[in-house]
């Protein structure tokens, strides 16, 4: 399962290993909206890795409860994040997940005989630092997304995405680099960024880099 080989998803040993994580996830999703300490405790206990200042809105879905999820620092996940973590999912610092995002490491052979017998294989997913994944996006197995990139809402990401770009569509493709204009305007309607007001707020944020 971990090596990316074809395996039986209904293998009794695997199902027995998976069961306690599913049960813990069920309890996690019964927490109230503002029980942030308990949510953080769950991530620290169950996730393969979890940094500081991470927030996951409920409900949250994961095949292994997040046991194969590696979170950096300052990650925010909006509601209905689904992580099919049969393989490993690596997420860098300060990543934003919009609502209803799906990240899946699991895939099935095209051969109908293998699928009939519930065979599967996995490919790890890597999401770099400071990435924003828009609402309803789907990230497929084996994808790497570079630092500082943005994935447009509803995109289906089938291939790697380089650093510092806006990528959109089905299949997801690079639309353009994120550059000088984006330092001046915050929307496609030419709304200008008020740096005079925002600079101090941004620089006051703990553990974030200072603006030059």
C-alpha positions in Angstrom: 0.0 0.0 0.0 2.7 2.5 1.0 5.1 1.5 -1.8 2.6 2.3 -4.5 2.1 -1.3 -5.6 -1.3 -2.9 -6.5 -2.9 -4.3 -3.4 -6.2 -5.6 -2.0 -8.1 -2.8 -0.2 -10.2 -5.4 1.6 -7.2 -7.2 3.0 -8.3 -8.1 6.6 -5.0 -6.8 8.1 -5.3 -3.4 6.4 -8.9 -3.1 7.4 -8.1 -3.8 11.0 -5.4 -1.2 11.0 -7.7 1.4 9.4 -10.6 0.8 11.8 -9.4 2.8 14.8 -8.6 5.8 12.7 -12.1 5.8 11.2 -13.5 5.7 14.7 -11.4 8.6 15.9 -12.4 10.6 12.8 -16.1 10.0 13.7 -15.5 11.4 17.1 -13.5 14.3 15.7 -16.5 15.3 13.4 -18.8 15.4 16.4 -16.8 18.3 18.1 -18.5 21.7 18.3 -17.4 24.6 16.1 -15.2 26.3 18.7 -13.5 23.3 20.3 -10.2 24.3 18.7 -8.1 22.8 21.4 -9.6 19.4 20.9 -9.3 19.7 17.1 -5.7 20.5 17.4 -5.1 17.6 19.9 -6.7 15.2 17.3 -4.4 16.4 14.5 -1.3 16.2 16.8 -2.2 12.7 17.8 -3.5 11.2 14.5 -1.7 13.0 11.7 1.7 11.7 10.6 2.9 15.3 11.2 1.1 18.5 12.2 2.8 21.8 12.8 1.6 24.8 14.8 -1.4 27.0 14.1 -3.4 24.6 11.9 -7.2 24.8 11.7 -9.5 22.3 10.0 -13.2 23.3 9.8 -15.7 20.4 10.2 -16.7 18.2 8.7 -13.4 16.7 7.6 -13.0 13.4 5.7 -10.0 11.1 5.4 -9.6 7.5 4.5 -7.2 6.9 7.3 -8.3 9.8 9.5 -5.2 11.8 8.5 -2.7 9.1 9.6 -0.8 9.6 6.3 -1.2 13.4 6.3 1.8 15.7 6.8 0.8 19.3 7.7 3.3 22.1 8.1 2.5 25.3 10.1 -0.4 27.7 9.7 -2.6 25.6 7.5 -6.3 26.5 7.1 -8.8 24.0 5.7 -12.3 25.2 5.0 -15.3 22.9 5.5 -15.6 19.5 3.7 -11.9 18.9 3.0 -11.6 15.3 1.8 -8.1 13.7 2.0 -7.9 10.2 0.5 -4.8 9.4 2.5 -4.2 5.8 1.6 -0.9 7.1 0.4 0.9 10.1 1.9 -0.1 13.7 1.5 2.5 16.4 2.2 1.3 20.0 2.8 3.7 22.9 3.3 3.4 25.9 5.6 0.5 28.4 5.2 -1.6 26.5 2.7 -5.2 27.5 2.3 -7.9 24.9 1.3 -11.2 26.3 0.1 -14.4 24.4 0.9 -15.1 21.0 -0.7 -11.5 20.4 -1.8 -10.6 16.8 -2.5 -7.0 15.5 -2.4 -6.7 11.8 -3.4 -3.7 9.5 -3.5 -5.7 6.4 -4.4 -6.2 5.1 -7.9 -7.5 1.9 -9.5 -6.1 -0.1 -12.4 -8.0 0.3 -15.7 -8.0 -3.5 -16.1 -11.6 -4.5 -15.2 -10.6 -7.8 -13.6 -8.4 -6.1 -11.1 -11.0 -3.5 -10.4 -13.6 -6.2 -9.9 -11.5 -7.6 -7.1 -11.1 -4.2 -5.4 -7.5 -3.7 -6.3 -5.9 -0.3 -5.8 -2.6 1.6 -5.8 -1.5 4.9 -4.4 0.8 7.8 -5.4 1.8 10.5 -2.8 0.7 14.1 -3.3 3.0 17.1 -2.5 1.6 20.6 -2.0 4.3 23.4 -1.5 4.3 26.3 0.9 1.9 29.3 0.7 -0.4 27.6 -1.8 -4.1 28.4 -2.2 -6.4 25.7 -3.4 -9.8 27.1 -4.5 -13.2 25.8 -3.6 -14.2 22.4 -5.2 -10.8 21.7 -6.6 -9.7 18.1 -7.0 -6.0 17.1 -6.8 -5.3 13.6 -8.2 -2.7 11.0 -7.2 1.0 11.8 -7.7 0.6 15.6 -8.3 3.2 18.1 -7.1 2.2 21.7 -6.6 4.9 24.3 -6.3 5.3 27.0 -3.7 3.1 30.2 -3.9 0.8 28.9 -6.6 -3.0 29.2 -6.8 -5.3 26.5 -8.0 -8.6 28.0 -9.3 -11.9 26.9 -8.0 -13.3 23.7 -9.5 -10.1 22.7 -11.2 -9.1 19.1 -11.7 -5.4 18.9 -11.2 -4.0 15.9 -13.1 -0.4 17.0 -13.6 2.3 18.9 -11.7 1.9 22.6 -11.2 5.1 24.8 -11.0 5.9 27.5 -8.5 4.3 31.0 -8.5 1.5 30.5 -11.0 -2.3 30.7 -11.3 -3.6 27.3 -12.7 -7.2 26.6 -13.6 -9.5 24.4 -15.5 -10.3 20.7 -16.3 -7.7 19.5 -16.8 -5.9 22.2 -14.8 -3.4 24.2 -16.8 -1.2 27.2 -16.0 -3.0 30.4 -16.9 -0.3 32.8 -16.0 2.5 33.6 -13.6 1.7 35.5 -10.4 3.6 38.7 -10.7 3.9 42.5 -10.5 0.2 43.2 -11.2 -0.8 41.0 -8.3 1.2 43.2 -6.0 -0.9 46.2 -7.0 -4.4 44.7 -7.5 -6.2 42.1 -5.4 -8.9 41.2 -7.9 -9.7 40.9 -11.6 -11.9 44.0 -11.2 -8.8 46.2 -10.7 -9.4 46.7 -7.0 -6.2 48.3 -5.7 -4.3 46.9 -2.6 -4.1 49.4 0.3 -0.6 48.6 1.3 -0.4 51.6 3.6 -3.1 50.0 5.7 -2.2 46.4 5.3 1.5 46.5 5.7 1.5 46.9 9.4 -1.1 44.2 9.9 0.8 41.7 7.8 4.1 42.5 9.5 2.5 42.0 12.9 1.6 38.4 12.1 3.7 36.0 14.1 6.3 33.9 12.2 5.6 35.6 8.8 8.3 37.2 6.7 8.7 41.0 6.8 7.9 43.0 3.7 10.8 44.9 2.1 
